[in-house]
Amino acid sequence: MEVQDKVVIITGASMGIGAATARVFAEAGAKLVLAARSADKLAAVAHSLPSQAETLIVPTDVTDPAQVRALIDQAYERFGQIDILINNAGRAVAGWIATVDPDHYRQIIELNMLGPLHGIQAVVPKMKEQGGGVIINISSNVSKMAIPGIGTYASTKYALNGLSLTARNELAADNIRVVLFHPGMTATDFGKNAVFEENMGNWRPDGGQPMPPPDSAEDVARKILEAAISEPAETGMPM
Ligand SMILES: NC(=O)c1ccc[n+]([C@@H]2O[C@H](COP(=O)([O-])OP(=O)(O)OC[C@H]3O[C@@H](n4cnc5c(N)ncnc54)[C@H](OP(=O)(O)O)[C@@H]3O)[C@@H](O)[C@H]2O)c1
């Protein structure tokens, strides 16, 4: 799908990959709907976009299905269509499987798994009505790995993979393409925003091994734009 003049909703748009994705899609001529919990940060992102970009800000907690429905409704009322939904909001927990706080796990299940589900369930009726659309779910390269210390986080993305690939099959007949996108390690505040269990010691996600430098959020955003245009079942940054 070409993105010029298309209406694109991005969750987790207040910083990091979501904010960079807003900038890249705005430069490509999209109309944007920016969602996250922090209204002030969303306003700052909107302010940083090219001046011609039509932008709507809808402060939203994606773990609340009523707020996600309100996000989709407000986007539809403002623009009369929703072409692309990017389910990007997410958070990690760093903790050992044997001791991780189940409540912390529950919180990222609500955010990383049920957040995208709420988005899909709210947007699909509108996309069916208008004859199609694209839904991009932001997963992670760690959803293909078993890295000690992030098993709970990775497992939420494993589950998102299954939901996304199945939804693609279920929604194909309605001309709705679900795309699964995997960033790799990306230079954002994602690590800082993660919940750390107290007993992690000097744990690091790279296990202390030398790692290639992280991708920039802008490089990841440009790949997400490519994915929106080519609509593959699954793509992302190199492992
Ligand atoms: N950075 C990486 O290395 C990396 C690697 C692979 C995959 N990813 C995935 O890429 C996505 C974006 O990550 P990032 O690096 O950009 O992280 P980030 O910089 O921490 O940004 C996370 C975004 O999610 C939003 N968010 C958190 N909880 C929310 C909620 N309950 N409702 C609505 N929005 C919420 C945050 O905004 P508010 O706090 O304002 O709500 C923020 O905009 C995530 O799904 C992450 O799992 C990241």
The ligand as a MOL file (V3000), in Angstrom:
LIG
                    3D

  0  0  0     0  0            999 V3000
M  V30 BEGIN CTAB
M  V30 COUNTS 48 52 0 0 0
M  V30 BEGIN ATOM
M  V30 1 N 14.3250 -1.0530 21.4650 0
M  V30 2 C 14.5950 -2.3300 21.1900 0
M  V30 3 O 15.7590 -2.7860 21.3050 0
M  V30 4 C 13.4930 -3.2460 20.6820 0
M  V30 5 C 13.8820 -4.4750 20.1090 0
M  V30 6 C 12.9030 -5.3370 19.6150 0
M  V30 7 C 11.5580 -4.9780 19.7160 0
M  V30 8 N 11.2150 -3.7920 20.2780 0 CHG=1
M  V30 9 C 9.7650 -3.4860 20.3490 0
M  V30 10 O 9.5240 -2.2540 19.6910 0
M  V30 11 C 8.4090 -1.5810 20.2930 0
M  V30 12 C 8.8100 -0.1480 20.6130 0
M  V30 13 O 9.9120 -0.1770 21.5170 0
M  V30 14 P 10.8310 1.0970 21.8000 0
M  V30 15 O 12.2270 0.6500 21.7560 0
M  V30 16 O 10.3920 2.2380 20.9930 0 CHG=-1
M  V30 17 O 10.4440 1.3430 23.3490 0
M  V30 18 P 10.2740 2.6780 24.1960 0
M  V30 19 O 11.2050 3.7260 23.7020 0
M  V30 20 O 10.3280 2.2730 25.6280 0
M  V30 21 O 8.7710 3.1400 23.8180 0
M  V30 22 C 7.6700 2.3800 24.2330 0
M  V30 23 C 6.3860 3.0950 23.8480 0
M  V30 24 O 5.2710 2.3490 24.3230 0
M  V30 25 C 4.3850 3.2360 24.9970 0
M  V30 26 N 3.6130 2.5300 26.0060 0
M  V30 27 C 4.0660 1.8410 27.0890 0
M  V30 28 N 3.0250 1.3700 27.7880 0
M  V30 29 C 1.8970 1.7750 27.1470 0
M  V30 30 C 0.5090 1.6170 27.3820 0
M  V30 31 N 0.0560 0.9140 28.4440 0
M  V30 32 N -0.3640 2.1490 26.5020 0
M  V30 33 C 0.0750 2.8580 25.4340 0
M  V30 34 N 1.3680 3.0420 25.1550 0
M  V30 35 C 2.2630 2.5080 26.0170 0
M  V30 36 C 5.2970 4.3100 25.5970 0
M  V30 37 O 4.6150 5.5290 25.8160 0
M  V30 38 P 3.9480 6.0080 27.1980 0
M  V30 39 O 4.8950 5.6620 28.2960 0
M  V30 40 O 3.7920 7.4780 26.9500 0
M  V30 41 O 2.6440 5.3030 27.2720 0
M  V30 42 C 6.2860 4.4870 24.4590 0
M  V30 43 O 5.7630 5.3790 23.4950 0
M  V30 44 C 8.0170 -2.4160 21.5000 0
M  V30 45 O 6.9150 -3.2390 21.1730 0
M  V30 46 C 9.2510 -3.2720 21.7620 0
M  V30 47 O 8.9100 -4.4860 22.3890 0
M  V30 48 C 12.1390 -2.9160 20.7630 0
M  V30 END ATOM
M  V30 BEGIN BOND
M  V30 1 1 1 2
M  V30 2 2 2 3
M  V30 3 1 2 4
M  V30 4 1 4 5
M  V30 5 2 4 48
M  V30 6 2 5 6
M  V30 7 1 6 7
M  V30 8 2 7 8
M  V30 9 1 8 9
M  V30 10 1 8 48
M  V30 11 1 9 10
M  V30 12 1 9 46
M  V30 13 1 10 11
M  V30 14 1 11 12
M  V30 15 1 11 44
M  V30 16 1 12 13
M  V30 17 1 13 14
M  V30 18 2 14 15
M  V30 19 1 14 16
M  V30 20 1 14 17
M  V30 21 1 17 18
M  V30 22 2 18 19
M  V30 23 1 18 20
M  V30 24 1 18 21
M  V30 25 1 21 22
M  V30 26 1 22 23
M  V30 27 1 23 24
M  V30 28 1 23 42
M  V30 29 1 24 25
M  V30 30 1 25 26
M  V30 31 1 25 36
M  V30 32 1 26 27
M  V30 33 1 26 35
M  V30 34 2 27 28
M  V30 35 1 28 29
M  V30 36 1 29 30
M  V30 37 2 29 35
M  V30 38 1 30 31
M  V30 39 2 30 32
M  V30 40 1 32 33
M  V30 41 2 33 34
M  V30 42 1 34 35
M  V30 43 1 36 37
M  V30 44 1 36 42
M  V30 45 1 37 38
M  V30 46 2 38 39
M  V30 47 1 38 40
M  V30 48 1 38 41
M  V30 49 1 42 43
M  V30 50 1 44 45
M  V30 51 1 44 46
M  V30 52 1 46 47
M  V30 END BOND
M  V30 END CTAB
M  END
